[in-house]
């Protein structure tokens, strides 16, 4: 009976998201409408959409899955320092990038995508910045979107015992449908709803689980037994300072550097109604992200303790930690009345997945249509380009589906790879473009290429011998290349420097 109730709740939710896509279909007639909603997002939609699209199914599956390992493979320290790094990165991104990017992207020929902004910012006549940027966006977002499709398939598989391949198709079809129809406005308004659902689900569940177990002391006692630590999980177990080392900690916390280069988050800054609304939006975002990240870590730790009282030791040892949120909901909230609440909490995972996957599909389709196709088919109008974007969504989703077909794939690892790729390829370029007058198009191109390539090289070659998160070395390489190449080549043209001076004058 519980499964049927979960199915009804999820179906109602999915139909609601489809309705939003249909509603905004007629309101997305131009490229600017489809990709930035006409720069008309309010404070709440901007903040919640930025954070919901940021965290994805990773918040309710990947992060708890890492913490679920407890002391094994530095489980708790990895979850903790990742969360701390992301919290700091979120704040710094809103503080140093959001307002300036909103203003500069409008000043520089009303840029509506990150590649277009970078091309217009440096007046790149070769179009190489736009082309290379679009290629990296397609590569890394295919990996990122595949992670969301995989998370969705794991959700349907765990709840309804569906075959993984069938579950993968169902999730992909729903996400693609409303993104295909409504574009940026549909994505952002659904993200508002999804962000609210995610927040309450991730914060309520650990509280309910602790109450069921009999309190915090009981949770600590159980986890002490599971980890063979008589004195419990102390400072060193939480931080990993002795077992993991400072270099590993710094590289794990370096997740926060990735924020400066995430296209699906940066476009939210570009789409807000007025630059002055960035500050209140930042406050809302920081409350959301602080509580959500803390709760995500606790779900894994508390979930391990709770499930140890439900299943055998052998079953616990082979349990997929990335499904711990689902297992908790299924085991704690049983019965006709509670099953409705369980269905609502389970929609939070779907909401997290959809809120990121739709954004990723949208940004990738914009890279194909706005940054590649527009240079080839120069005579096409806005409506035709919007339809090219919609077709791109279908193609991208199909390729992502193919990448996500392995049911053993880790959501955490896939997201980490894509996050590092965007953070290193675009983070230094975006950040420095808003603050450094001497930066030129050659330095920008060198930074994008070196950052993106270093992530791939480190991940596939170096990491097996030196376990350092690829974002940190790649980010540093990108910064160095931007500075060195910019200084070794000619200064930006006078018109570029004048535009930068006018932009800085606005800040004062």
KEDRENSE-724264 format. One record per residue: residue in three letters; z, y, x of N, C-alpha, C in turn. Coordinates in steps of 0.1 Angstrom, whole numbers, plus 5000, padded with zeros to 4 digits. Layout:
residues N
ALAZYXZYXZYX...
end
This chain:
residues 508
UNK500049885008500050005000500050135009UNK500850125019500950245028499550285034UNK498850175038497450205044496550275034UNK496650225021495750295011496150435009UNK497450465010497850605008497450685020UNK497550635032497050705044495550735043UNK494850635038493350655036493050765026UNK493850775015493550875005493851015011UNK494951025018495351155024494251205034UNK493851105043492851145053491551175047UNK491151105036489951135029489951275023UNK491051315016491151445011491051555021UNK491651525033491651625044490151635049UNK489451525051488151525056487151605046UNK487351575033486551645023486751795024UNK488051835026488351975027487652045039UNK487551975050486952025062485352035060UNK484851935053483451945049483152065040UNK484052085031483852205022483752335030UNK484652345040484652465048483252485055UNK482752375060481452375067480352425057UNK480352375045479352415035479552565031UNK480752605030481052745026480452845036UNK480652815049480152905060478652885063UNK478052785057476652755060475752875058UNK475952945046475053055043475453185050UNK476653185057477153305064476853295079UNK476053195083475753175097474253175099UNK473653295096472153305097471653345110UNK472453405119471953455132472753385143UNK472253405155472853345167474253395168UNK474453525167475753585168476753535158UNK476253515145477153455135477453315138UNK476453235143476753095145477653065157UNK477553155167478353125179479653215181UNK479653335175480853425176481353475163UNK480753425152481253475138481053625137UNK480153685143479953835142481053905149UNK481853845158483053915164483953965154UNK484353885144485153935133486353845130UNK486853775140488053695138489353775138UNK490253735129491553805129492453745139UNK493653805139494653765149495053615148UNK495353575136495853435134494753335137UNK493553365132492453265134492153255149UNK492153375156491853375170492853295178UNK494153325176495253255184495353105181UNK495353065168495452925164494152855168UNK493052915167491752845170491752815185UNK492152915193492152905207493052785212UNK494152785206495152675210494852545205UNK494352535192494052405186492852345193UNK491852425196490652375203490952345217UNK491952405223492452375236493052245237UNK494052215229494952095231494251965227UNK493451955217492751845213493651725210UNK492951605208493651475206494551445218UNK494251515229495051495241496551525239UNK496851625231498251675229499051565222UNK498451495212499151395204498951255209UNK498051235219497751105224497851095239UNK497051175246497051175261498351215267UNK498951325263500251375269501351275266UNK501551245253502651145250502451015257UNK501150975259500850845266501250845280UNK501150965287501650975301503150965301UNK503851035292505351035292505850905288UNK505150825280505450695276505750595287UNK505050625299505250535310506650555317UNK507350665313508650695319508550705334UNK509150625342509150635357507950565363UNK507250485355506150405361504950505363UNK504350495375503250575379503550725377UNK504750765379505250905377504950955363UNK505150875353504850905339505451035335UNK506851045335507451165330507151285338UNK507251275352506851395360505451445357UNK504451355356503151395353502951465340UNK503651415330503651485317504351615317UNK505451625324506251745325505551855332UNK505051825345504351935353503051975347UNK502351875340501151915333501452015322UNK502451985315502852075304503252215309UNK504052215320504552345325503252425330UNK502452355337501252415342500352475331UNK500252395321499352445309500052565302UNK501352555301502052665294501852795302UNK502052795315501852915324500452955323UNK499552865324498052895324497652955311UNK498252915300497952975287498253125287UNK499553145291499953285291499153375300UNK498853325312498053415322496653435317UNK496153335310494753355305494653455294UNK495653455285495753555275496053695281UNK496853695291497353825297496253895306UNK495553815314494553865324493153855320UNK492753765311491353745308490953795294UNK491753755284491353775270490853915266UNK491654015269491254155265490054195273UNK490054175286488954225294487654155291UNK487754025288486453945285485953995272UNK486854015262486354065249485554195251UNK486054285259485454415261484154405269UNK484254335280483154335289481954255283UNK482254145276481154075270480354155259UNK481054255253480354335244479654445251UNK480254495262479554605270478254555276UNK478354425281477154375288476154315279UNK475454395272474354355263474854255252UNK476054275247476654205236476454055239UNK476954005250476853865254477653775244UNK477053665240477653575230478053435236UNK477653405248478053285255478553315269UNK479253225275479753245289478653255299UNK477653165299476453185308475753315306UNK475553355294474853485291475753605296UNK477053595294477953705299477853715314UNK477853605321477753605336476453655341UNK475353625334474053675338473953825335UNK474453865324474354015321475354095329UNK476454035332477454105341476854145354UNK476154045360475554075374474054095374UNK473454115362472054145361471154055369UNK471453925367470753825374469353805369UNK468353855376466953845372466353705374UNK466953625382466453485384466753385373UNK467753425365468253335354468853205359UNK469153205372469753085378471253065374UNK471953175372473353165368473453105354UNK472553155345472553105332472152955331UNK471152915339470652785339471652685345UNK472152715356473152625363474452615354UNK474852725349476052725340475852635328UNK474652645322474352565310474352415314UNK473852385326473752245330475252185332UNK476052265338477452215340478152205326UNK477952295317478552295304478152165297UNK476852125298476352005291477051885297UNK477051875311477651765318479151745314UNK479951845316481351835314481751825299UNK481051895291481351885276480951745270UNK479951685276479651545271480851455274UNK481451475286482651395289483851425280UNK484051555278485151605270484951565255UNK483751575250483551535236483651385234UNK483251315244483451165244484851125243UNK485751205250487151185249487751205235UNK487251305228487651325214487151215205UNK485951175207485451065198486250935201UNK486550915213487350795217488750805210UNK489350925211490650945204490550915189UNK489550965183489350945169489150795165UNK488450725174488250585171489550505173UNK490350545183491650485184492550505172UNK492450625166493250655154492850565143UNK491550555139491050475128491350325131UNK491150285143491450145147492850115145UNK493850195149495250175148495750175133UNK495150265125495650285111495050175102UNK493650165103492950075093492449945099UNK492749925112492349805119490849785118UNK490149905119488649905119488149865133UNK487049805133486349785146486149915153UNK486449915166486350035174485050105173UNK483950035173482550095172482350165159UNK482750095148482650155135483550275133UNK484750275139485650385138485050505146UNK484450475157483750575165482750655157UNK481950575150480850635142481350725131UNK482350675124482950755113483450885118UNK484250885128484851005134483751105138UNK482751055145481651145150480851205139UNK480651135128479851185117480551295110UNK481851285108482551395102482651515110UNK482951505123482951625131481651695132UNK480551615134479251675135478851745123UNK479251695111478751745098479151895096UNK480451925098480752065095480452155106UNK480352105119479952185130478452225128UNK477652125124476252145122475952245111UNK476752245101476552335090477052475092UNK478352485096479052615095479052695108UNK478852625119478952705132480352755135UNK480452865142481652925148482652955137UNK482253015126483253045116483852925110UNK483052825107483652695101484552635111UNK484252635124485052575134486352645136UNK486352785136487552865138488452855126UNK487952865114488852855102489352715100UNK488652615103489252475102490252465113UNK490052525125491052515136492352585131UNK492352685123493552755119494352655111UNK493752585102494452475094494952365103UNK494052325112494352205120495452245130UNK495452365135496552405144497852405137UNK497952455125499252455117499752305115UNK498752215111499152075109499652015122UNK498952045133499351985146500752035150UNK500952155148502252215152503452145145UNK503352135132504452085124504551935127UNK503451865128503551715131504151685144UNK503751755155504251725168505651765170UNK506151865162507551905164508451835155UNK508051785143508851715133509151575138UNK508051505142508151355145509251325155UNK509351385167510451345176511851375170UNK512051475162513351495156513651385146UNK512751345138512951235129513251105137UNK512551075147512750955155514150955162UNK514551065167515851075173516951055163UNK516751105151517751095140517850945136UNK516750875136516650735132517450645142UNK517250685155517850615166519350635167UNK519850745161521250775162521650885171UNK520650965176521051075184520451075198UNK520551185205520051195218520651105228UNK521951085227522750995236522150855235UNK521850805223521350675221519950655227UNK519150755226517850755232517950745247UNK518850825253519050825267519550685272UNK520450625264520950495268519850385268UNK519050395258517950295257516950305269UNK516550435271515650455282516250425296UNK517550445297518150405310518050255312UNK518150175301518050035302516649995305UNK515650065299514250035301513750055315UNK514350155322514050195335514950145346UNK515950065342516950015351517650125359UNK517950225352518650345358520050355351UNK521150305357522450315351522850455347UNK522450555355522850685352521850765344UNK520850695339519850765330518850835338UNK517950905330516850985336517351115340UNK517551135353518151255358517051355363UNK517551455370516651565375515451505383UNK515751415392514751365401513751275394UNK514151205383513251125375512351215367UNK512851315362512051415353511051485362UNK511451535374510651615382509751545392UNK510251425396509451345406509451405420UNK510351495422510451565435510551465447UNK511451365445511551265456510451165456UNK510151115445509151005444507751045446UNK507351165440505951205441505651305452UNK506551395455506251495465505751625460UNK505951735467505551865463504051885461UNK503251825470501851845469501251785456UNK501851665453501351605440501851695428UNK503051745429503551835418502651955416UNK502352015428501552145427500152105421UNK499551995425498251965420498251925405UNK499351865401499551835387499651965378UNK500552055383500752175376499552265376UNK498552235386497352315387496452295374UNK496852205365496152205352495952345347UNK497052425349497052565344495852645348UNK495352625361494252695366492952675357UNK492952565351491752535343491452625331UNK492452695327492352775315491252885317UNK491252945329490353055332488853025330UNK488552885329487152855329486652765317UNK487552755307487152675295486352755285UNK485052725284484152795275484652795261UNK485152685256485552685241486752765238UNK487552795249488652885247488253035249UNK487453055259487053195262486153255251UNK485453175244484653225233485453285222UNK486653225220487653285210488053425214UNK488253445227488553585231487453675228UNK486153635230485053715228484753745213UNK485353655205485053665190486053745182UNK487153785189488253855181487753985176UNK488254035165487754155158487854275167UNK489054305173489254415181490154375193UNK489854445205490554405217492054435216UNK492454535208493854565206494654455199UNK493954365192494654255185494954135195UNK494554145207494754035217496254015219UNK497054125220498454115222499254035212UNK499154075199499853985189499353845188UNK498053825191497453695191498053615202UNK498353675214498953605225500353555222UNK501053645214502453605211502453475202UNK501553475192501453365183501053235191UNK500053255200499653145208500753085217UNK501553165223502553125232503653045225UNK504053095213505053015205504452875202UNK503252875197502652745194502552655206UNK502052705217501852615228503152565235UNK504152655235505452615241506052505234UNK506252515221506852415213506052285212UNK504752305212503852185210503852105223UNK503752165235503752095247505052025250UNK506152095247507452025249507651905239UNK507151925227507251815217506351695221UNK505151725227504251625231504851535242UNK505551595251506251515262507351425255UNK508151485246509251415240508851305231UNK507651315225507151205217506951075225UNK506451095237506250975246507550915250UNK508550995254509850945259510650885247UNK510750965236511550915225510850795218UNK509450795218508750685212508950555220UNK509050565233509250445241510650385237UNK511650465235512950415231512850355217UNK512250425208512250375194511450245193UNK510350235199509450115198510149995205UNK511050015215511749905221512749835211UNK513049905201513949845191513149785179UNK511849795180510949735169510149615174UNK509649625186508849515192509549445203UNK508949325207509549255218509249325232UNK509949285242509749345255508349315260UNK507849205258506449175262505449255255UNK505649275242504749365234504849505238UNK506049555242506249685246505449715260UNK505449605268504849625281503349645281UNK502749585270501249595269500849695259UNK501749775253501449865243500649985248UNK499650025241498850145245499650275242UNK500150335253501050455251500350565245UNK498950575245498250685239498250675224UNK498750565218498850545204500350555199UNK501250605208502650605204502950695192UNK502250805191502450895179502150815166UNK501050745167500650665155501650555152UNK502050485162503050375160504350435154UNK504850545159506050605154505950635139UNK504750705135504550735121504550615112UNK503850505117503750385109505050315107UNK505950315117507150245117508350325111UNK508250455112509350535107509150575092UNK507950605088507650665075506950555067UNK507750465060507250355052507750375038UNK506950315029507250335015506350435008UNK506150424995505250504987505450654990UNK506650704989506950844991506650895005UNK507250825014507150865028505750835034UNK505050745027503650715032502750845031UNK503050925020502251045019502451135031UNK503751155034504151235046503451175059UNK503551045060502950975071501451005072UNK500751005060499351035060499051175065UNK499951265061499751405065499951425081UNK500951345086501251355100500051285108UNK499551185102498351115109497151205109UNK497051285099495851385099495951485110UNK497151495116497351595127496551545139UNK496551415141495751365152494251385150UNK493851365138492451385134492151535135UNK493151615131492951765132492851805147UNK493651745155493651785170492251745176UNK491751625172490551575177489351665172UNK489351695159488251765153488251915158UNK489451975160489552115164488952135178UNK488952035186488352045200486951995200UNK486651885194485351825195484351925188UNK484651985177483752075171483452195180UNK484452245187484252365196483452325208UNK483652205213482852155224481352135220UNK481152075208479752065204479052195202UNK479852295197479252425195478952495208UNK479852495218479552555230478452485238UNK478352355237477252285244475952315237UNK475952315224474652355217474252495220UNK475252585222474852725226474252725240UNK474752645249474152635262472752595262UNK472452495253471052445252470152545245UNK470652605234469752695226469652835232UNK470852895234470953035239470553045254UNK471052955262470952965276469752895283UNK469152805275468052725281466752755272UNK466852715259465752715250465252865248UNK466152955248465753095245464853155256UNK465053095269464253145280462853075279UNK462752965272461452895272460652945259UNK461352955248460752995235461153135232UNK460553235239461053375238460653435224UNK459753385217459253445205459953405192UNK460853305194461553255182462653355177UNK462753365164463753455158465153385157UNK466153465152467453415151467653295143UNK466953285131467153175122466653045129UNK465453055136464952945143465852895154UNK466452995161467352955172468652895167UNK469052935155470252875149470052735146UNK468752705141468452565138468252475150UNK467752535161467752465174469152425178UNK470052525176471452495179472052375171UNK471652375158472152265150471652135154UNK470352125157469752005162470451965175UNK470752055184471352025196472751955194UNK473452005184474751945180474551795178UNK473451755171473251615168472951535180UNK472151595189471751515201472951505210UNK473751605212474851605221475851505216UNK476051505203477051405197476651265199UNK475351235198474851105200475151055214UNK474851145224475051105238476551085241UNK477451175235478851155236479351025230UNK478750995219479050865213478850745222UNK477650755229477350645238478350635250UNK478850755254479750765265481150705261UNK481450715248482850685243482950545238UNK481950455240481850325234482850225240UNK483450265252484350175258485750195252UNK486350095245487650105238488750115248UNK488550075261489650075271489650205278UNK488750295275488750425282490050515279UNK490450585289491650675287491350815283UNK491850855272491650995267492151095278UNK493351065283493951155293493051175305UNK492451065310491651075322490351145320UNK489751115308488451185304488651335303UNK489751375296490051515295490351585308UNK491051515317491451565330490151595338UNK489151505337487951525345487151645340UNK486951655327486151765321486951895323UNK488251895321489052015323488952075337UNK488951985347488752025361487352075363UNK486352015357485052065359484852205354UNK485252235342485152375337486052465345UNK487252425348488152515355487652565368UNK487052465376486652505389485252565389UNK484352525380483052585379483052735374UNK483852755364483752885357485052975359UNK486152905361487452985362487453095373UNK487153065385487053175395486053285392UNK484853235387483753335384484153425373UNK484753375362485153455351486253555355UNK487353505362488453585365488053695375UNK487353665385486953765395485953865390UNK485053815381484053905375484754025367UNK485954005363486654105355487554195363UNK487654165376488554235385487954285398UNK486854225403486354255416484954325415UNK484854445419483654525418482554475428UNK482954425440482054395450481354255448UNK481854185438481254055435479854065430UNK478953985435477453995431476953855425UNK475753855422475253735415475153625424UNK474853645437474753535447476153465448UNK477153545449478553495451478953415438UNK478553465426478853405414478253265413UNK476953265417476153135416476753035426UNK477153085438477752995448479052935443UNK479853025437481152975432480952875421UNK480052895411479852795400479352665406UNK478352665415477852545420478852465428UNK479552535437480452475446481652415439UNK482152485429483252445421482952315413UNK481852325406481452205398481152085406UNK480352105417480051985425481251935432UNK482152015437483451965443484251885434UNK484351915421485051835412484451695411UNK483151685410482451555409482651475422UNK482451545433482551475446484051425449UNK485051515446486451475448486751355439UNK486351365426486751265417486151125420UNK484851125425484150995427484250945441UNK484651035451484650985465486050995471UNK486651115471487851145478489051095472UNK489151105458490451075451490950935454UNK490050845456490550705459491350695471UNK491150795480491950785493493050895494UNK492851005486493751115486494051155472UNK495151115465495351125451495851265448UNK494851365448495151505444494251545433UNK494851605423493951645411492851735416UNK491651695412490451755418490251905414UNK490951955404490852095400491352185411UNK492452155418493052235428492152265440UNK491652165447490752185458489452245454UNK488852205442487652265438487752415434UNK488852445428489052585424489152675437UNK489852625447490052705459488652715466UNK487852615466486552615473485652715466UNK485752715452484952815445485252955448UNK486652985448487053125452486553165465UNK486653075475486253105489484753135489UNK483953055482482553065482482153195476UNK482753235465482453365458482753485468UNK483853485474484253585484483253595495UNK483053485502482253475514480753515511UNK480253445501478753475498478553615494UNK479453675485479353805481479453905492UNK480253885502480453975513479253965523UNK478653845524477553825533476253865527UNK476153905515474953945508475054095504UNK474054145498474054285495474954325484UNK475454445484476354495473475654495460UNK476354485449475654485436474954625434UNK473954625426473154745423474054855418UNK473554975419474355095415474655085400UNK473655035392473855025377475054935374UNK475154825381476154725379477554785383UNK477554855394478854915398479255025388UNK478255095383478655205374479155145361UNK478555035356479054965344480454915346UNK480754865358482054815361483054925361UNK482655035367483655155367483955205353UNK482855205344483155245330484055145323UNK483855015326484754915320486154925325UNK486354955338487754975343488355105337UNK487555205334488055325328488655295314UNK488155205307488655165294490055105295UNK490255035306491554975308492755065311UNK492355185316493355285320493855375309
end
